[in-house]
Amino acid sequence: MKHGKDEKTTNLAFSDVISSRLGGETINLCYQCGTCASSCPVAKITPRFNPREIIKLTLSGEKDEVISGDAIWLCCSCYNCQERCPQKVEIADVIYALRNIAVKEGYIPNIFSEFASAILNDARVVKVSKFVETKRPTLGLPPLQPTGVNALRKILSATGFDKLQQKKEEAT
Amino acid sequence: MTSYALFLGCTIPARQPNYEVSARKALAKLGIELVDLADMTCCAPPPVQSIDLETSLSIAAYNICLAEEANLNIVTLCTGCFESLAMANAMLKADKQLKARVNRILSNAGKEFEGSKEVKHYLQVLVEDIGTKNLKQKISKPLSNLKVAAFYGCHSLRPSELLKFDDPERPRVFDDLIEALGAESIEYRNKLRCCGGLLRGYSDELALELAREKLVNASKAGADCIATLCPFCFIALDLGQLQIKSKFEEEYNMPVLHYSELLSLSLGIDPKDLALQSHKVKVDKIVNKVS
């Protein structure tokens, strides 16, 4: 799949871009019933997030608004919406697909950028400090096994994940 | 003895020795052997899925390959790890094209995903390998008079089509396991709603509001404690109480325990051996009720 320029062709083609991506396959099944929004714990507490609205904007080709906005990052990934959707739209997964495009275009929130660096450096999202590691025997815990950081770097390089990180560094 | 490859993940060893210690001790006492494999990595949870789904599937598959090489099924303690690995395992087993795509990526690291193993949350191991009735018989210190608010967390249950853990709208597995320890698993408002854990770091404000709702509802229902299955839910509700206290000037003083800690206590494991000092909200009143 080619991204970038191709995605900017026509506004209406944006939903097709999403439906051809991993996670986004089901977006065109949405008939805007709003079951997702009424099942969403985040939508209940803030007007900044509404899954039905995100799908609607995406279907109407409002790519820039969706990709550069704050809303896609406010999904708490609880999958309530997806579980209850009568049309079997994989809403949480569609939001992942939208985030993936946002990241490719340089819109990556700092916290996610930190996660990416942590994985590239240590093969862990949360680093285990030397202090905590040396305390393990006193709690009766076995030593931690080494992580497969070298294998992981090969995987990250094959998928271009390591370059996504570079893109962010260029953008900042 | 039943053996599993333990997928420990990163949050538990980095921040929650209490979870790891209690889970290892309780499972050992119940005859489940945990094997620590070398070279496991991050499971590729939602933050990685957010950056690139194809990468996250490949990382999860890489870890499953290590278990396949060791000829072991995987058990996870973290619900986030469970979701990432079980979801990838189910997707790749079901979709040949996706499996081929991921295997092309994995070949760079000298691995090939076969799809020959299972990924289980440790609650599934308790139910399937020990059985709720058998577990009940092994309890030496029943948690009588303890009202527990079970908190499943989102990623033990959903997406249910892939995880196949329990009914996503009316789950019972966790409640039954709490009652097997002699405690009462109470009903409370919006029991299955999210703790907000994954919004921490991006929007702490919204994350705290969701955690606060859990604490309000569990308190109103008269819970003595909340029981969790996931290190993120644990942080959201335990550390979260200190943050809610300073932000909203509200104090809940609600002990939050991992189910493995309640299980360990009821199996008669000495509370002194359970790293209980790692809790932000003290759990003394729960421990005193048990011993």
HADDOCK unambig.tbl for C-alpha pairs under 7 A between the chains (distance, minus, plus):
assign (segid A and resid 22 and name CA) (segid B and resid 53 and name CA) 6.91 0.50 0.50
assign (segid A and resid 41 and name CA) (segid B and resid 193 and name CA) 6.89 0.50 0.50
assign (segid A and resid 41 and name CA) (segid B and resid 194 and name CA) 6.99 0.50 0.50
assign (segid A and resid 74 and name CA) (segid B and resid 199 and name CA) 6.79 0.50 0.50
assign (segid A and resid 76 and name CA) (segid B and resid 196 and name CA) 6.30 0.50 0.50
assign (segid A and resid 76 and name CA) (segid B and resid 198 and name CA) 5.59 0.50 0.50
assign (segid A and resid 76 and name CA) (segid B and resid 199 and name CA) 5.82 0.50 0.50
assign (segid A and resid 78 and name CA) (segid B and resid 154 and name CA) 5.22 0.50 0.50
assign (segid A and resid 78 and name CA) (segid B and resid 194 and name CA) 6.23 0.50 0.50
assign (segid A and resid 79 and name CA) (segid B and resid 158 and name CA) 5.88 0.50 0.50
assign (segid A and resid 79 and name CA) (segid B and resid 159 and name CA) 6.13 0.50 0.50
assign (segid A and resid 83 and name CA) (segid B and resid 159 and name CA) 6.53 0.50 0.50
assign (segid A and resid 96 and name CA) (segid B and resid 49 and name CA) 6.63 0.50 0.50
assign (segid A and resid 96 and name CA) (segid B and resid 50 and name CA) 5.08 0.50 0.50
assign (segid A and resid 99 and name CA) (segid B and resid 50 and name CA) 5.57 0.50 0.50
assign (segid A and resid 99 and name CA) (segid B and resid 51 and name CA) 6.58 0.50 0.50
assign (segid A and resid 100 and name CA) (segid B and resid 50 and name CA) 5.88 0.50 0.50
assign (segid A and resid 100 and name CA) (segid B and resid 51 and name CA) 5.10 0.50 0.50
assign (segid A and resid 100 and name CA) (segid B and resid 52 and name CA) 5.26 0.50 0.50
assign (segid A and resid 103 and name CA) (segid B and resid 51 and name CA) 6.14 0.50 0.50
assign (segid A and resid 111 and name CA) (segid B and resid 201 and name CA) 6.19 0.50 0.50
assign (segid A and resid 111 and name CA) (segid B and resid 202 and name CA) 6.51 0.50 0.50
assign (segid A and resid 112 and name CA) (segid B and resid 47 and name CA) 6.40 0.50 0.50
assign (segid A and resid 123 and name CA) (segid B and resid 41 and name CA) 5.26 0.50 0.50
assign (segid A and resid 123 and name CA) (segid B and resid 42 and name CA) 5.67 0.50 0.50
assign (segid A and resid 124 and name CA) (segid B and resid 10 and name CA) 5.91 0.50 0.50
assign (segid A and resid 124 and name CA) (segid B and resid 41 and name CA) 6.14 0.50 0.50
assign (segid A and resid 124 and name CA) (segid B and resid 42 and name CA) 4.65 0.50 0.50
assign (segid A and resid 125 and name CA) (segid B and resid 10 and name CA) 6.66 0.50 0.50
assign (segid A and resid 125 and name CA) (segid B and resid 42 and name CA) 6.35 0.50 0.50
assign (segid A and resid 126 and name CA) (segid B and resid 10 and name CA) 5.51 0.50 0.50
assign (segid A and resid 126 and name CA) (segid B and resid 11 and name CA) 5.80 0.50 0.50
assign (segid A and resid 126 and name CA) (segid B and resid 14 and name CA) 6.73 0.50 0.50
assign (segid A and resid 127 and name CA) (segid B and resid 10 and name CA) 6.98 0.50 0.50
assign (segid A and resid 127 and name CA) (segid B and resid 14 and name CA) 6.44 0.50 0.50
assign (segid A and resid 128 and name CA) (segid B and resid 13 and name CA) 6.63 0.50 0.50
assign (segid A and resid 128 and name CA) (segid B and resid 14 and name CA) 4.40 0.50 0.50
assign (segid A and resid 129 and name CA) (segid B and resid 14 and name CA) 6.82 0.50 0.50
assign (segid A and resid 132 and name CA) (segid B and resid 14 and name CA) 6.83 0.50 0.50
assign (segid A and resid 141 and name CA) (segid B and resid 21 and name CA) 6.71 0.50 0.50
assign (segid A and resid 145 and name CA) (segid B and resid 36 and name CA) 6.98 0.50 0.50
assign (segid A and resid 145 and name CA) (segid B and resid 37 and name CA) 6.82 0.50 0.50
assign (segid A and resid 145 and name CA) (segid B and resid 38 and name CA) 5.05 0.50 0.50
assign (segid A and resid 145 and name CA) (segid B and resid 39 and name CA) 6.96 0.50 0.50
assign (segid A and resid 146 and name CA) (segid B and resid 38 and name CA) 5.72 0.50 0.50
assign (segid A and resid 146 and name CA) (segid B and resid 39 and name CA) 5.58 0.50 0.50
assign (segid A and resid 147 and name CA) (segid B and resid 38 and name CA) 6.60 0.50 0.50
assign (segid A and resid 147 and name CA) (segid B and resid 39 and name CA) 4.22 0.50 0.50
assign (segid A and resid 147 and name CA) (segid B and resid 40 and name CA) 5.25 0.50 0.50
assign (segid A and resid 147 and name CA) (segid B and resid 41 and name CA) 5.30 0.50 0.50
assign (segid A and resid 148 and name CA) (segid B and resid 39 and name CA) 3.78 0.50 0.50
assign (segid A and resid 148 and name CA) (segid B and resid 40 and name CA) 5.62 0.50 0.50
assign (segid A and resid 148 and name CA) (segid B and resid 41 and name CA) 5.73 0.50 0.50
assign (segid A and resid 149 and name CA) (segid B and resid 41 and name CA) 6.97 0.50 0.50
assign (segid A and resid 151 and name CA) (segid B and resid 109 and name CA) 5.09 0.50 0.50
assign (segid A and resid 154 and name CA) (segid B and resid 108 and name CA) 6.04 0.50 0.50
assign (segid A and resid 154 and name CA) (segid B and resid 109 and name CA) 5.83 0.50 0.50
assign (segid A and resid 155 and name CA) (segid B and resid 105 and name CA) 6.25 0.50 0.50
assign (segid A and resid 155 and name CA) (segid B and resid 106 and name CA) 6.36 0.50 0.50
assign (segid A and resid 155 and name CA) (segid B and resid 108 and name CA) 6.45 0.50 0.50
assign (segid A and resid 155 and name CA) (segid B and resid 109 and name CA) 6.38 0.50 0.50
assign (segid A and resid 156 and name CA) (segid B and resid 55 and name CA) 6.75 0.50 0.50
assign (segid A and resid 158 and name CA) (segid B and resid 105 and name CA) 6.02 0.50 0.50
assign (segid A and resid 159 and name CA) (segid B and resid 55 and name CA) 6.04 0.50 0.50
assign (segid A and resid 161 and name CA) (segid B and resid 55 and name CA) 6.92 0.50 0.50
